[in-house]
Amino acid sequence: MQFESLANGEVWKRGMRHISRKDRKLARVVARFGAIDSDWGPSDPYEAIVESFIYQQISGAAADSIARRFRGLYGGRLPSPTQFLKTPVAKVRRAGVSPQKYSYIRGLCERIEGGELDLESLRRLPDEEVIAILDDIKGIGRWTAEMFLMFSLKRVDIFPMDDLGIQNGIKEVYGMRRRPGREEMLELSERWRPYRSVAALYLWRSQDQQLPGQ
């Protein structure tokens, strides 16, 4: 199955026009920032997930440093699953990878090497099926799966409601006194379908924030 991609400039333009037509307040954000560069993060599913583990729950600067040292173990690139499984634990730990994150990467690599997981097949699956498969991998929850769909697979209609940046963006753009609840967010996001990913990216940008996938 083929899916539209945020990397396609025409898709971006359609998304911008759609949310600008459907939502006057978000239209002002679109007008302010214009088209957003779609070159975010690794497009390779395996690399994207490994990086998501490294970047979890620490500052961007700290994660950048760990990721750089980790790649340095393998000549500046992320290791293949086979390479990682052959690397001594102590060597990976010296790069700054925590025991928990090491276990996440190892679990991912073991499933790939064992033939239990085919990440390339995710490109052909609907969004919710991708989320269900990824959610079964240790260390990945719905938010990480949604980030993967947006920033690796470039899916156009993803809306990560649990993301604090999205909640704060809605609060700011719509002049709310508090962050919106799930029902409010669902009702608001319906007007942006089928380009909710585009809306989400502008909500992040409305706060002059770096995108989560960068």
Biotite code that builds the C-alpha atoms (Angstrom):
import biotite.structure as struc

atoms = struc.array([
    struc.Atom([0.000, 0.000, 0.000], chain_id="A", res_id=1, res_name="MET", atom_name="CA", element="C"),
    struc.Atom([1.278, 3.470, -0.904], chain_id="A", res_id=2, res_name="GLN", atom_name="CA", element="C"),
    struc.Atom([0.870, 6.399, 1.462], chain_id="A", res_id=3, res_name="PHE", atom_name="CA", element="C"),
    struc.Atom([1.227, 10.126, 0.898], chain_id="A", res_id=4, res_name="GLU", atom_name="CA", element="C"),
    struc.Atom([4.454, 11.544, 2.306], chain_id="A", res_id=5, res_name="SER", atom_name="CA", element="C"),
    struc.Atom([5.257, 14.805, 4.073], chain_id="A", res_id=6, res_name="LEU", atom_name="CA", element="C"),
    struc.Atom([8.485, 14.790, 2.074], chain_id="A", res_id=7, res_name="ALA", atom_name="CA", element="C"),
    struc.Atom([6.405, 15.520, -1.034], chain_id="A", res_id=8, res_name="ASN", atom_name="CA", element="C"),
    struc.Atom([6.225, 19.265, -1.578], chain_id="A", res_id=9, res_name="GLY", atom_name="CA", element="C"),
    struc.Atom([2.777, 19.076, -3.200], chain_id="A", res_id=10, res_name="GLU", atom_name="CA", element="C"),
    struc.Atom([1.428, 17.200, -0.188], chain_id="A", res_id=11, res_name="VAL", atom_name="CA", element="C"),
    struc.Atom([2.807, 19.929, 2.077], chain_id="A", res_id=12, res_name="TRP", atom_name="CA", element="C"),
    struc.Atom([1.103, 22.622, 0.009], chain_id="A", res_id=13, res_name="LYS", atom_name="CA", element="C"),
    struc.Atom([-2.223, 20.809, 0.134], chain_id="A", res_id=14, res_name="ARG", atom_name="CA", element="C"),
    struc.Atom([-1.871, 20.390, 3.896], chain_id="A", res_id=15, res_name="GLY", atom_name="CA", element="C"),
    struc.Atom([-1.025, 24.069, 4.383], chain_id="A", res_id=16, res_name="MET", atom_name="CA", element="C"),
    struc.Atom([-4.000, 25.151, 2.279], chain_id="A", res_id=17, res_name="ARG", atom_name="CA", element="C"),
    struc.Atom([-6.337, 22.754, 4.040], chain_id="A", res_id=18, res_name="HIS", atom_name="CA", element="C"),
    struc.Atom([-5.565, 23.768, 7.616], chain_id="A", res_id=19, res_name="ILE", atom_name="CA", element="C"),
    struc.Atom([-5.422, 27.459, 6.654], chain_id="A", res_id=20, res_name="SER", atom_name="CA", element="C"),
    struc.Atom([-8.901, 27.180, 5.124], chain_id="A", res_id=21, res_name="ARG", atom_name="CA", element="C"),
    struc.Atom([-10.355, 25.189, 8.022], chain_id="A", res_id=22, res_name="LYS", atom_name="CA", element="C"),
    struc.Atom([-8.763, 27.044, 10.944], chain_id="A", res_id=23, res_name="ASP", atom_name="CA", element="C"),
    struc.Atom([-8.224, 30.818, 10.959], chain_id="A", res_id=24, res_name="ARG", atom_name="CA", element="C"),
    struc.Atom([-6.085, 30.826, 14.087], chain_id="A", res_id=25, res_name="LYS", atom_name="CA", element="C"),
    struc.Atom([-3.724, 28.138, 12.869], chain_id="A", res_id=26, res_name="LEU", atom_name="CA", element="C"),
    struc.Atom([-3.695, 29.867, 9.467], chain_id="A", res_id=27, res_name="ALA", atom_name="CA", element="C"),
    struc.Atom([-1.802, 32.742, 11.092], chain_id="A", res_id=28, res_name="ARG", atom_name="CA", element="C"),
    struc.Atom([0.884, 30.317, 12.271], chain_id="A", res_id=29, res_name="VAL", atom_name="CA", element="C"),
    struc.Atom([1.151, 28.837, 8.769], chain_id="A", res_id=30, res_name="VAL", atom_name="CA", element="C"),
    struc.Atom([1.504, 32.333, 7.296], chain_id="A", res_id=31, res_name="ALA", atom_name="CA", element="C"),
    struc.Atom([4.187, 33.203, 9.837], chain_id="A", res_id=32, res_name="ARG", atom_name="CA", element="C"),
    struc.Atom([6.433, 30.195, 9.211], chain_id="A", res_id=33, res_name="PHE", atom_name="CA", element="C"),
    struc.Atom([5.610, 29.154, 5.650], chain_id="A", res_id=34, res_name="GLY", atom_name="CA", element="C"),
    struc.Atom([6.616, 25.686, 4.460], chain_id="A", res_id=35, res_name="ALA", atom_name="CA", element="C"),
    struc.Atom([8.605, 23.663, 6.999], chain_id="A", res_id=36, res_name="ILE", atom_name="CA", element="C"),
    struc.Atom([11.689, 21.719, 5.915], chain_id="A", res_id=37, res_name="ASP", atom_name="CA", element="C"),
    struc.Atom([10.736, 18.039, 5.793], chain_id="A", res_id=38, res_name="SER", atom_name="CA", element="C"),
    struc.Atom([14.281, 16.657, 6.090], chain_id="A", res_id=39, res_name="ASP", atom_name="CA", element="C"),
    struc.Atom([14.005, 15.324, 9.656], chain_id="A", res_id=40, res_name="TRP", atom_name="CA", element="C"),
    struc.Atom([15.842, 12.423, 11.187], chain_id="A", res_id=41, res_name="GLY", atom_name="CA", element="C"),
    struc.Atom([16.818, 9.097, 9.624], chain_id="A", res_id=42, res_name="PRO", atom_name="CA", element="C"),
    struc.Atom([14.385, 7.605, 7.124], chain_id="A", res_id=43, res_name="SER", atom_name="CA", element="C"),
    struc.Atom([15.717, 4.097, 7.810], chain_id="A", res_id=44, res_name="ASP", atom_name="CA", element="C"),
    struc.Atom([13.261, 2.540, 10.316], chain_id="A", res_id=45, res_name="PRO", atom_name="CA", element="C"),
    struc.Atom([15.918, 0.677, 12.302], chain_id="A", res_id=46, res_name="TYR", atom_name="CA", element="C"),
    struc.Atom([18.145, 3.742, 12.666], chain_id="A", res_id=47, res_name="GLU", atom_name="CA", element="C"),
    struc.Atom([15.160, 5.898, 13.610], chain_id="A", res_id=48, res_name="ALA", atom_name="CA", element="C"),
    struc.Atom([14.148, 3.560, 16.442], chain_id="A", res_id=49, res_name="ILE", atom_name="CA", element="C"),
    struc.Atom([17.701, 3.188, 17.783], chain_id="A", res_id=50, res_name="VAL", atom_name="CA", element="C"),
    struc.Atom([18.046, 6.984, 17.851], chain_id="A", res_id=51, res_name="GLU", atom_name="CA", element="C"),
    struc.Atom([14.671, 7.316, 19.574], chain_id="A", res_id=52, res_name="SER", atom_name="CA", element="C"),
    struc.Atom([15.967, 5.084, 22.376], chain_id="A", res_id=53, res_name="PHE", atom_name="CA", element="C"),
    struc.Atom([19.126, 7.164, 22.782], chain_id="A", res_id=54, res_name="ILE", atom_name="CA", element="C"),
    struc.Atom([17.184, 10.438, 22.885], chain_id="A", res_id=55, res_name="TYR", atom_name="CA", element="C"),
    struc.Atom([14.519, 9.322, 25.358], chain_id="A", res_id=56, res_name="GLN", atom_name="CA", element="C"),
    struc.Atom([14.157, 11.296, 28.601], chain_id="A", res_id=57, res_name="GLN", atom_name="CA", element="C"),
    struc.Atom([17.368, 13.351, 28.387], chain_id="A", res_id=58, res_name="ILE", atom_name="CA", element="C"),
    struc.Atom([18.209, 16.765, 26.974], chain_id="A", res_id=59, res_name="SER", atom_name="CA", element="C"),
    struc.Atom([18.964, 17.130, 23.300], chain_id="A", res_id=60, res_name="GLY", atom_name="CA", element="C"),
    struc.Atom([22.547, 18.211, 23.968], chain_id="A", res_id=61, res_name="ALA", atom_name="CA", element="C"),
    struc.Atom([23.262, 15.213, 26.212], chain_id="A", res_id=62, res_name="ALA", atom_name="CA", element="C"),
    struc.Atom([21.652, 12.840, 23.720], chain_id="A", res_id=63, res_name="ALA", atom_name="CA", element="C"),
    struc.Atom([23.656, 14.362, 20.848], chain_id="A", res_id=64, res_name="ASP", atom_name="CA", element="C"),
    struc.Atom([26.866, 13.693, 22.765], chain_id="A", res_id=65, res_name="SER", atom_name="CA", element="C"),
    struc.Atom([25.937, 10.074, 23.557], chain_id="A", res_id=66, res_name="ILE", atom_name="CA", element="C"),
    struc.Atom([24.781, 9.422, 20.000], chain_id="A", res_id=67, res_name="ALA", atom_name="CA", element="C"),
    struc.Atom([28.069, 10.810, 18.651], chain_id="A", res_id=68, res_name="ARG", atom_name="CA", element="C"),
    struc.Atom([30.149, 8.571, 20.958], chain_id="A", res_id=69, res_name="ARG", atom_name="CA", element="C"),
    struc.Atom([27.935, 5.587, 20.184], chain_id="A", res_id=70, res_name="PHE", atom_name="CA", element="C"),
    struc.Atom([28.368, 6.049, 16.435], chain_id="A", res_id=71, res_name="ARG", atom_name="CA", element="C"),
    struc.Atom([32.070, 6.521, 17.028], chain_id="A", res_id=72, res_name="GLY", atom_name="CA", element="C"),
    struc.Atom([32.274, 2.892, 18.127], chain_id="A", res_id=73, res_name="LEU", atom_name="CA", element="C"),
    struc.Atom([31.308, 1.927, 14.597], chain_id="A", res_id=74, res_name="TYR", atom_name="CA", element="C"),
    struc.Atom([33.214, 4.374, 12.440], chain_id="A", res_id=75, res_name="GLY", atom_name="CA", element="C"),
    struc.Atom([30.687, 7.195, 12.718], chain_id="A", res_id=76, res_name="GLY", atom_name="CA", element="C"),
    struc.Atom([27.608, 5.175, 11.797], chain_id="A", res_id=77, res_name="ARG", atom_name="CA", element="C"),
    struc.Atom([24.945, 3.335, 13.748], chain_id="A", res_id=78, res_name="LEU", atom_name="CA", element="C"),
    struc.Atom([25.703, -0.397, 14.005], chain_id="A", res_id=79, res_name="PRO", atom_name="CA", element="C"),
    struc.Atom([23.731, -3.054, 12.200], chain_id="A", res_id=80, res_name="SER", atom_name="CA", element="C"),
    struc.Atom([21.821, -5.410, 14.522], chain_id="A", res_id=81, res_name="PRO", atom_name="CA", element="C"),
    struc.Atom([24.546, -8.028, 14.016], chain_id="A", res_id=82, res_name="THR", atom_name="CA", element="C"),
    struc.Atom([27.316, -5.558, 14.845], chain_id="A", res_id=83, res_name="GLN", atom_name="CA", element="C"),
    struc.Atom([25.556, -4.359, 17.974], chain_id="A", res_id=84, res_name="PHE", atom_name="CA", element="C"),
    struc.Atom([24.942, -7.871, 19.302], chain_id="A", res_id=85, res_name="LEU", atom_name="CA", element="C"),
    struc.Atom([28.638, -8.655, 18.882], chain_id="A", res_id=86, res_name="LYS", atom_name="CA", element="C"),
    struc.Atom([29.738, -5.536, 20.808], chain_id="A", res_id=87, res_name="THR", atom_name="CA", element="C"),
    struc.Atom([30.659, -6.060, 24.488], chain_id="A", res_id=88, res_name="PRO", atom_name="CA", element="C"),
    struc.Atom([28.203, -4.454, 26.885], chain_id="A", res_id=89, res_name="VAL", atom_name="CA", element="C"),
    struc.Atom([30.981, -2.531, 28.663], chain_id="A", res_id=90, res_name="ALA", atom_name="CA", element="C"),
    struc.Atom([32.075, -0.914, 25.409], chain_id="A", res_id=91, res_name="LYS", atom_name="CA", element="C"),
    struc.Atom([28.564, 0.367, 24.677], chain_id="A", res_id=92, res_name="VAL", atom_name="CA", element="C"),
    struc.Atom([28.146, 1.555, 28.263], chain_id="A", res_id=93, res_name="ARG", atom_name="CA", element="C"),
    struc.Atom([31.382, 3.573, 28.037], chain_id="A", res_id=94, res_name="ARG", atom_name="CA", element="C"),
    struc.Atom([29.774, 5.535, 25.195], chain_id="A", res_id=95, res_name="ALA", atom_name="CA", element="C"),
    struc.Atom([27.165, 6.721, 27.694], chain_id="A", res_id=96, res_name="GLY", atom_name="CA", element="C"),
    struc.Atom([24.304, 4.377, 26.813], chain_id="A", res_id=97, res_name="VAL", atom_name="CA", element="C"),
    struc.Atom([22.397, 3.568, 30.003], chain_id="A", res_id=98, res_name="SER", atom_name="CA", element="C"),
    struc.Atom([21.695, -0.060, 31.030], chain_id="A", res_id=99, res_name="PRO", atom_name="CA", element="C"),
    struc.Atom([17.998, 0.439, 30.269], chain_id="A", res_id=100, res_name="GLN", atom_name="CA", element="C"),
    struc.Atom([18.622, 1.879, 26.809], chain_id="A", res_id=101, res_name="LYS", atom_name="CA", element="C"),
    struc.Atom([21.179, -0.835, 26.111], chain_id="A", res_id=102, res_name="TYR", atom_name="CA", element="C"),
    struc.Atom([18.495, -3.426, 26.904], chain_id="A", res_id=103, res_name="SER", atom_name="CA", element="C"),
    struc.Atom([16.049, -1.669, 24.562], chain_id="A", res_id=104, res_name="TYR", atom_name="CA", element="C"),
    struc.Atom([18.510, -1.642, 21.647], chain_id="A", res_id=105, res_name="ILE", atom_name="CA", element="C"),
    struc.Atom([19.551, -5.224, 22.319], chain_id="A", res_id=106, res_name="ARG", atom_name="CA", element="C"),
    struc.Atom([15.942, -6.405, 22.445], chain_id="A", res_id=107, res_name="GLY", atom_name="CA", element="C"),
    struc.Atom([15.241, -4.679, 19.127], chain_id="A", res_id=108, res_name="LEU", atom_name="CA", element="C"),
    struc.Atom([18.326, -6.212, 17.494], chain_id="A", res_id=109, res_name="CYS", atom_name="CA", element="C"),
    struc.Atom([17.527, -9.694, 18.788], chain_id="A", res_id=110, res_name="GLU", atom_name="CA", element="C"),
    struc.Atom([14.019, -9.551, 17.343], chain_id="A", res_id=111, res_name="ARG", atom_name="CA", element="C"),
    struc.Atom([15.330, -8.377, 13.978], chain_id="A", res_id=112, res_name="ILE", atom_name="CA", element="C"),
    struc.Atom([18.082, -10.990, 13.886], chain_id="A", res_id=113, res_name="GLU", atom_name="CA", element="C"),
    struc.Atom([15.666, -13.698, 14.991], chain_id="A", res_id=114, res_name="GLY", atom_name="CA", element="C"),
    struc.Atom([13.310, -12.895, 12.135], chain_id="A", res_id=115, res_name="GLY", atom_name="CA", element="C"),
    struc.Atom([10.486, -11.810, 14.456], chain_id="A", res_id=116, res_name="GLU", atom_name="CA", element="C"),
    struc.Atom([10.471, -8.212, 13.255], chain_id="A", res_id=117, res_name="LEU", atom_name="CA", element="C"),
    struc.Atom([10.641, -6.789, 9.724], chain_id="A", res_id=118, res_name="ASP", atom_name="CA", element="C"),
    struc.Atom([10.853, -3.018, 10.067], chain_id="A", res_id=119, res_name="LEU", atom_name="CA", element="C"),
    struc.Atom([10.823, -2.382, 6.324], chain_id="A", res_id=120, res_name="GLU", atom_name="CA", element="C"),
    struc.Atom([7.349, -3.932, 6.144], chain_id="A", res_id=121, res_name="SER", atom_name="CA", element="C"),
    struc.Atom([6.059, -1.066, 8.303], chain_id="A", res_id=122, res_name="LEU", atom_name="CA", element="C"),
    struc.Atom([6.228, 1.245, 5.295], chain_id="A", res_id=123, res_name="ARG", atom_name="CA", element="C"),
    struc.Atom([3.355, -0.697, 3.722], chain_id="A", res_id=124, res_name="ARG", atom_name="CA", element="C"),
    struc.Atom([1.080, -0.824, 6.778], chain_id="A", res_id=125, res_name="LEU", atom_name="CA", element="C"),
    struc.Atom([-1.659, 1.587, 7.957], chain_id="A", res_id=126, res_name="PRO", atom_name="CA", element="C"),
    struc.Atom([-0.791, 3.928, 10.830], chain_id="A", res_id=127, res_name="ASP", atom_name="CA", element="C"),
    struc.Atom([-2.582, 2.063, 13.626], chain_id="A", res_id=128, res_name="GLU", atom_name="CA", element="C"),
    struc.Atom([-1.045, -1.261, 12.596], chain_id="A", res_id=129, res_name="GLU", atom_name="CA", element="C"),
    struc.Atom([2.412, 0.320, 12.734], chain_id="A", res_id=130, res_name="VAL", atom_name="CA", element="C"),
    struc.Atom([1.669, 1.700, 16.199], chain_id="A", res_id=131, res_name="ILE", atom_name="CA", element="C"),
    struc.Atom([0.465, -1.715, 17.425], chain_id="A", res_id=132, res_name="ALA", atom_name="CA", element="C"),
    struc.Atom([3.623, -3.458, 16.181], chain_id="A", res_id=133, res_name="ILE", atom_name="CA", element="C"),
    struc.Atom([5.972, -0.845, 17.616], chain_id="A", res_id=134, res_name="LEU", atom_name="CA", element="C"),
    struc.Atom([4.119, -0.700, 20.926], chain_id="A", res_id=135, res_name="ASP", atom_name="CA", element="C"),
    struc.Atom([4.985, -4.382, 21.389], chain_id="A", res_id=136, res_name="ASP", atom_name="CA", element="C"),
    struc.Atom([8.718, -3.555, 21.329], chain_id="A", res_id=137, res_name="ILE", atom_name="CA", element="C"),
    struc.Atom([10.257, -2.962, 24.751], chain_id="A", res_id=138, res_name="LYS", atom_name="CA", element="C"),
    struc.Atom([11.033, 0.729, 25.185], chain_id="A", res_id=139, res_name="GLY", atom_name="CA", element="C"),
    struc.Atom([8.505, 1.997, 22.650], chain_id="A", res_id=140, res_name="ILE", atom_name="CA", element="C"),
    struc.Atom([5.155, 3.487, 23.613], chain_id="A", res_id=141, res_name="GLY", atom_name="CA", element="C"),
    struc.Atom([2.494, 5.222, 21.564], chain_id="A", res_id=142, res_name="ARG", atom_name="CA", element="C"),
    struc.Atom([4.260, 8.611, 21.592], chain_id="A", res_id=143, res_name="TRP", atom_name="CA", element="C"),
    struc.Atom([7.504, 7.128, 20.224], chain_id="A", res_id=144, res_name="THR", atom_name="CA", element="C"),
    struc.Atom([5.532, 5.218, 17.586], chain_id="A", res_id=145, res_name="ALA", atom_name="CA", element="C"),
    struc.Atom([3.763, 8.411, 16.546], chain_id="A", res_id=146, res_name="GLU", atom_name="CA", element="C"),
    struc.Atom([7.076, 10.251, 16.273], chain_id="A", res_id=147, res_name="MET", atom_name="CA", element="C"),
    struc.Atom([8.350, 7.376, 14.115], chain_id="A", res_id=148, res_name="PHE", atom_name="CA", element="C"),
    struc.Atom([5.334, 7.651, 11.831], chain_id="A", res_id=149, res_name="LEU", atom_name="CA", element="C"),
    struc.Atom([5.754, 11.407, 11.443], chain_id="A", res_id=150, res_name="MET", atom_name="CA", element="C"),
    struc.Atom([9.507, 11.797, 11.242], chain_id="A", res_id=151, res_name="PHE", atom_name="CA", element="C"),
    struc.Atom([10.681, 8.521, 9.702], chain_id="A", res_id=152, res_name="SER", atom_name="CA", element="C"),
    struc.Atom([7.761, 7.349, 7.570], chain_id="A", res_id=153, res_name="LEU", atom_name="CA", element="C"),
    struc.Atom([6.555, 10.954, 6.974], chain_id="A", res_id=154, res_name="LYS", atom_name="CA", element="C"),
    struc.Atom([2.873, 10.031, 7.434], chain_id="A", res_id=155, res_name="ARG", atom_name="CA", element="C"),
    struc.Atom([0.504, 12.966, 6.932], chain_id="A", res_id=156, res_name="VAL", atom_name="CA", element="C"),
    struc.Atom([-2.326, 12.372, 9.419], chain_id="A", res_id=157, res_name="ASP", atom_name="CA", element="C"),
    struc.Atom([-0.718, 11.711, 12.813], chain_id="A", res_id=158, res_name="ILE", atom_name="CA", element="C"),
    struc.Atom([-1.780, 13.682, 15.883], chain_id="A", res_id=159, res_name="PHE", atom_name="CA", element="C"),
    struc.Atom([0.269, 12.962, 19.056], chain_id="A", res_id=160, res_name="PRO", atom_name="CA", element="C"),
    struc.Atom([-2.173, 14.132, 21.712], chain_id="A", res_id=161, res_name="MET", atom_name="CA", element="C"),
    struc.Atom([0.052, 13.120, 24.619], chain_id="A", res_id=162, res_name="ASP", atom_name="CA", element="C"),
    struc.Atom([2.861, 15.415, 23.472], chain_id="A", res_id=163, res_name="ASP", atom_name="CA", element="C"),
    struc.Atom([3.338, 18.330, 25.870], chain_id="A", res_id=164, res_name="LEU", atom_name="CA", element="C"),
    struc.Atom([4.556, 20.612, 23.070], chain_id="A", res_id=165, res_name="GLY", atom_name="CA", element="C"),
    struc.Atom([1.352, 20.011, 21.110], chain_id="A", res_id=166, res_name="ILE", atom_name="CA", element="C"),
    struc.Atom([-0.758, 20.703, 24.186], chain_id="A", res_id=167, res_name="GLN", atom_name="CA", element="C"),
    struc.Atom([1.123, 23.915, 24.930], chain_id="A", res_id=168, res_name="ASN", atom_name="CA", element="C"),
    struc.Atom([0.906, 24.951, 21.276], chain_id="A", res_id=169, res_name="GLY", atom_name="CA", element="C"),
    struc.Atom([-2.880, 24.588, 21.298], chain_id="A", res_id=170, res_name="ILE", atom_name="CA", element="C"),
    struc.Atom([-3.105, 26.475, 24.591], chain_id="A", res_id=171, res_name="LYS", atom_name="CA", element="C"),
    struc.Atom([-1.090, 29.356, 23.121], chain_id="A", res_id=172, res_name="GLU", atom_name="CA", element="C"),
    struc.Atom([-2.590, 29.505, 19.618], chain_id="A", res_id=173, res_name="VAL", atom_name="CA", element="C"),
    struc.Atom([-6.183, 29.316, 20.875], chain_id="A", res_id=174, res_name="TYR", atom_name="CA", element="C"),
    struc.Atom([-5.731, 31.541, 23.938], chain_id="A", res_id=175, res_name="GLY", atom_name="CA", element="C"),
    struc.Atom([-6.709, 28.925, 26.501], chain_id="A", res_id=176, res_name="MET", atom_name="CA", element="C"),
    struc.Atom([-6.113, 29.385, 30.215], chain_id="A", res_id=177, res_name="ARG", atom_name="CA", element="C"),
    struc.Atom([-4.947, 25.797, 30.659], chain_id="A", res_id=178, res_name="ARG", atom_name="CA", element="C"),
    struc.Atom([-3.689, 22.995, 28.485], chain_id="A", res_id=179, res_name="ARG", atom_name="CA", element="C"),
    struc.Atom([-6.525, 21.268, 26.612], chain_id="A", res_id=180, res_name="PRO", atom_name="CA", element="C"),
    struc.Atom([-7.909, 17.884, 27.607], chain_id="A", res_id=181, res_name="GLY", atom_name="CA", element="C"),
    struc.Atom([-8.154, 14.926, 25.253], chain_id="A", res_id=182, res_name="ARG", atom_name="CA", element="C"),
    struc.Atom([-11.762, 15.600, 24.261], chain_id="A", res_id=183, res_name="GLU", atom_name="CA", element="C"),
    struc.Atom([-10.960, 19.199, 23.390], chain_id="A", res_id=184, res_name="GLU", atom_name="CA", element="C"),
    struc.Atom([-7.951, 18.133, 21.367], chain_id="A", res_id=185, res_name="MET", atom_name="CA", element="C"),
    struc.Atom([-9.902, 15.451, 19.498], chain_id="A", res_id=186, res_name="LEU", atom_name="CA", element="C"),
    struc.Atom([-12.683, 17.871, 18.613], chain_id="A", res_id=187, res_name="GLU", atom_name="CA", element="C"),
    struc.Atom([-10.216, 20.530, 17.466], chain_id="A", res_id=188, res_name="LEU", atom_name="CA", element="C"),
    struc.Atom([-8.096, 18.106, 15.449], chain_id="A", res_id=189, res_name="SER", atom_name="CA", element="C"),
    struc.Atom([-11.055, 16.847, 13.422], chain_id="A", res_id=190, res_name="GLU", atom_name="CA", element="C"),
    struc.Atom([-11.005, 20.023, 11.344], chain_id="A", res_id=191, res_name="ARG", atom_name="CA", element="C"),
    struc.Atom([-7.384, 19.308, 10.308], chain_id="A", res_id=192, res_name="TRP", atom_name="CA", element="C"),
    struc.Atom([-7.954, 15.801, 8.907], chain_id="A", res_id=193, res_name="ARG", atom_name="CA", element="C"),
    struc.Atom([-6.425, 14.353, 6.760], chain_id="A", res_id=194, res_name="PRO", atom_name="CA", element="C"),
    struc.Atom([-3.402, 16.599, 7.439], chain_id="A", res_id=195, res_name="TYR", atom_name="CA", element="C"),
    struc.Atom([-3.111, 16.450, 11.222], chain_id="A", res_id=196, res_name="ARG", atom_name="CA", element="C"),
    struc.Atom([0.669, 15.893, 11.009], chain_id="A", res_id=197, res_name="SER", atom_name="CA", element="C"),
    struc.Atom([0.981, 19.245, 9.253], chain_id="A", res_id=198, res_name="VAL", atom_name="CA", element="C"),
    struc.Atom([-1.091, 20.914, 11.965], chain_id="A", res_id=199, res_name="ALA", atom_name="CA", element="C"),
    struc.Atom([1.025, 19.271, 14.678], chain_id="A", res_id=200, res_name="ALA", atom_name="CA", element="C"),
    struc.Atom([4.239, 20.540, 13.108], chain_id="A", res_id=201, res_name="LEU", atom_name="CA", element="C"),
    struc.Atom([2.907, 24.099, 13.053], chain_id="A", res_id=202, res_name="TYR", atom_name="CA", element="C"),
    struc.Atom([1.781, 23.814, 16.671], chain_id="A", res_id=203, res_name="LEU", atom_name="CA", element="C"),
    struc.Atom([5.371, 22.923, 17.599], chain_id="A", res_id=204, res_name="TRP", atom_name="CA", element="C"),
    struc.Atom([6.696, 25.764, 15.464], chain_id="A", res_id=205, res_name="ARG", atom_name="CA", element="C"),
    struc.Atom([4.231, 28.225, 17.043], chain_id="A", res_id=206, res_name="SER", atom_name="CA", element="C"),
    struc.Atom([6.417, 28.082, 20.164], chain_id="A", res_id=207, res_name="GLN", atom_name="CA", element="C"),
    struc.Atom([9.623, 28.466, 18.144], chain_id="A", res_id=208, res_name="ASP", atom_name="CA", element="C"),
    struc.Atom([10.547, 24.976, 19.282], chain_id="A", res_id=209, res_name="GLN", atom_name="CA", element="C"),
    struc.Atom([12.890, 22.555, 17.572], chain_id="A", res_id=210, res_name="GLN", atom_name="CA", element="C"),
    struc.Atom([10.885, 19.734, 16.072], chain_id="A", res_id=211, res_name="LEU", atom_name="CA", element="C"),
    struc.Atom([11.022, 16.471, 18.074], chain_id="A", res_id=212, res_name="PRO", atom_name="CA", element="C"),
    struc.Atom([12.490, 14.592, 15.147], chain_id="A", res_id=213, res_name="GLY", atom_name="CA", element="C"),
    struc.Atom([15.412, 16.979, 14.658], chain_id="A", res_id=214, res_name="GLN", atom_name="CA", element="C"),
])
